[in-house]
Amino acid sequence: MTVNFACQVFDDAAMKQRLSPSVFESLQNTQKLGNPLDPSLAEAVASAMKDWAIEMGATHYTHWFQPMTNITAGKHEAFLNRTSSGEVIMEFSGKALIRGEPDASSFPTGGLRATFEARGYTAWDPTSPAFFSDGTIYIPTAFCSYNGEALDAKTPLLRSIQALSEQTLRILRLLGNTTSKSVVSMVGLEQEYFLVDREKYEQRLDLKICGRTLFGSKPPKGQELDDHYCGRIRLRVADFMRDLDERLWALGVLSKVKHNEVAPAQHELAPVFSSANIACDHNQLTMEVMRQVAKEHGLACLLHEKPFEYVNGSGKHDNWSINTDDGLNLLKAGKNPAENHQFLLFLCAVITAVDRYADLLRASAACRGNDDRLGMHEAPPAIISINLGNHLYSILKNIASGRRAVTDKAHYLAIGVDALPSLTQDDSDRNRTSPFAFTGNRFEFRMLGSSQSPAFSNVVLNAAVTEVLGEFEEMLTGVEDIPDTIRSIVAKTVAEHGRVIFNGNNYSDEWREEARKRGLPEINNTVDAIDVLISPKNIELFAKTNIFTEDECYSRREILLENYAKVVFIEANTMYEMLTRQIIPAVTKYIGTVAHSYNELARVGIENAELKSMIAELSECESKLISGGRELDKLIAEGHTIENSREVCRFLTDTLNPYMRSLRAYADRAETLLDSASWPFPNYTDLLFRV
């Protein structure tokens, strides 16, 4: 099979073919080095982009942006225009390329825009290539308000990338690097997801409306046998994955790894690393294409963090590193990390940043779905810690204590079979319980939820590391012995921030107790996590790095609170509808069927005590469900009477969510008592094992 990689992308190859050498070179300087965009280039680029798009079959273009909804948006406009003589032509101007005007008040603004203040702008992002799909050319853009405030996920990410590049270059110059011209955070995003049969999905209101099941008794088999992880991919799923890869490759997404995940019906896709901006764009695109391709194959793709009880939920692992434009990975330890002073400096910057802003990093993974996932035996707890591995940590401690730090020689595994090749053993084992683990030349942030935009997590990492590098710059400026100063920085980092390093089992109760003793924050729900966006130290960080103003911090908090409340209310209303219109009628009808059987037996003199007991248990469930439904309706109404967004979210977290879980238990018990034909929608066995 021939892979036509990026054949639907207006990438460097397409631009080089269609643009003049001077225009192409200037655009490359903006894309690769972050130089300011020359506005005079817009007409030439727009003309070339239009011609390319029309050849691809496009009739429309759209400014593709990422509002604060975790999904993308765009207004599609035709290339058609009318001349003064009345002729219809295909036209696309530089002005149309650079700027668009969606209705800003129709997207979450957190109070930055009043309802009557509609104007907003989309600005072309020349660092992320346009692509073609379904008759439209999609142009990645930033989205801001009339006054320039960020209303999207991309704008703060671009701001943070610029801040990190500028600060890192100043550090590199102090270390003697005169060749690197720009720096970018590199990101690889592993995406977990579930696939279920589309027909069964359509029969479940909770899956269609909420993306997760609100009811469902435990199936006889879950993931106990560990037989699904990396096992044989079912033919139907393999066909989906093959089409998904081909679709993503055409769009320039470097989809590389695919396999079954731990839970039944759960899978994972992982791409090759890209710059943070493009990686985040590609992840949003990947999630959209996943849903589309799944539907074409008679499947439904579930990206919720916890679509099913009793089995693992889904995350999105954010693998993050810092690279220069000339190919240096600043987090690569090399063969002798004990003497790699550049690596030690950047490693200490990350350790300091993660400890200082652990609350912000936790907030970046906060969403309703993650509340049910984090802390289970499937995902890290809601405590930020760093796994370095014992060898690397011992190097830092030895340097800090003034002892000679020695890098161990390579170790080889003795498998015990002569015919097998010798394998080099890594410095440390992979700690899959750690929320933030060093994995050789990058850190893996494992807390992010599967449905979330990854942009904010990378904003936090970029911003926090930028601030710390600024402090390191002050310590290094003007000193004669830079290696000795770096050793002092290592000692300071271990003394002041070593508490965040933990190489053990993050799932254990002992670690939670130890983390409390160390003073590490444990933020167990989304509402508390969202609050940290407006803490003085975090507002100061974002202001110092020119990523968010104070108003933008408050608006983000308000948007996240509003979103949380809306999601919970939708779940509660869906639960109420399923309960009153499906479950209670089914239980009532089944009680009548069983009671009729009991009466028929009694009429001929057979007293069936077990059948009578079953009727009593079903009747108790029915009673609890009826009264519980009334109470649920009252709690929903009570929640809507609370005007303050923070207070309503607190009510939903502390009162409504726990009540919904308790009410679910009676429905799940009733499901186990009814025959399968009487239950009104597909059960967990149908969903997880019949794909």
Secondary structure, 3 states (H helix, E strand, C coil): CCCCCCCCECCHHHHHHHCCHHHHHHHHHHHHHCCCCCHHHHHHHHHHHHHHHHHHCCCEEEEEECECCCCCECCEEECEEECCCCCEEECCCHHHHHEECCEHHHCCCCCCCCCCCCEEEEEECCCCCCEEECCEEEEEEEEEECCCCECECHHHHHHHHHHHHHHHHHHHHHCCCCCCCCEEEEEEEEEEEEEEEHHHHHCCHHHHHHCCCCCCCCCCCCCCCCCCCCCCCCHHHHHHHHHHHHHHHHCCCCEEEEEECCCCCEEEEEECCEEHHHHHHHHHHHHHHHHHHHHHCCEEEECCCCCCCCCCCCEEEEEEEEEECCCCECCCCCCCHHHCHHHHHHHHHHHHHHHHCHHHHHHCCCCHHHHCCCCCCCCCCCECCEECCHHHHHHHHHHHCCCCCCCCCCEEECCCCCCCCCEEECCCCCCCCCCEEECCCCEEECCCECCCCCHHHHHHHHHHHHHHHHHHHHHHCCCCCHHHHHHHHHHHHHHHHHHHECCCCCCCHHHHHHHHHHCCCECCCHHHHHHHHHCHHHHHHHHHCCCCCHHHHHHHHHHHHHHHHHHHHHHHHHHHHHHHHHHHHHHHHHHHHHHHHHHHHHHCCCCCHHHHHHHHHHHHHHHHHHHHHHHHHHHHHHHHHCCCHHHHHHHHHHHHHHHHHHHHHHHHHHHHHCCCCCCCCCCHHHHHHCC
